[in-house]
Amino acid sequence: MDKKKIEQMSSDDEIIKMSIRKLEKLLNKDFFRCHNSFIVNLEKINKIDVSDIYINNATIPISKHRRKQLKARLIEVLGDKLC
């Protein structure tokens, strides 16, 4: 099983010893797996372009096959906050 490092952008880093797939299942709908290697908190996104998400000073890739899902989830979670 592949262990992943989970980074918190707002405070100290934490190491979680579980696969990203298992972690993804534990998180609520405010989190989205935008790439095989990344899960983001939708509430923390500063900007999105065609291929990347920007949170603070980090640039996080969006995989091609997850772009439509991301748009739908953003509308579901953020709704009125998007405008």
VENDA-V115123 format. One record per run of one state. SS is the DSSP state (h for helix, s for strand, l for the rest). FROM is the first residue (numbers start at 0). TO is the last residue. If there is no record, write none. Layout:
SS&FROM&TO / SS&FROM&TO
//
This chain:
l&0&2 / s&3&5 / l&6&12 / s&13&15 / l&16&18 / h&19&25 / l&26&29 / s&30&34 / l&35&36 / s&37&40 / h&41&43 / l&44&45 / s&46&47 / l&48&50 / s&51&54 / l&55&56 / s&57&60 / l&61&62 / h&63&81 / l&82&82
//
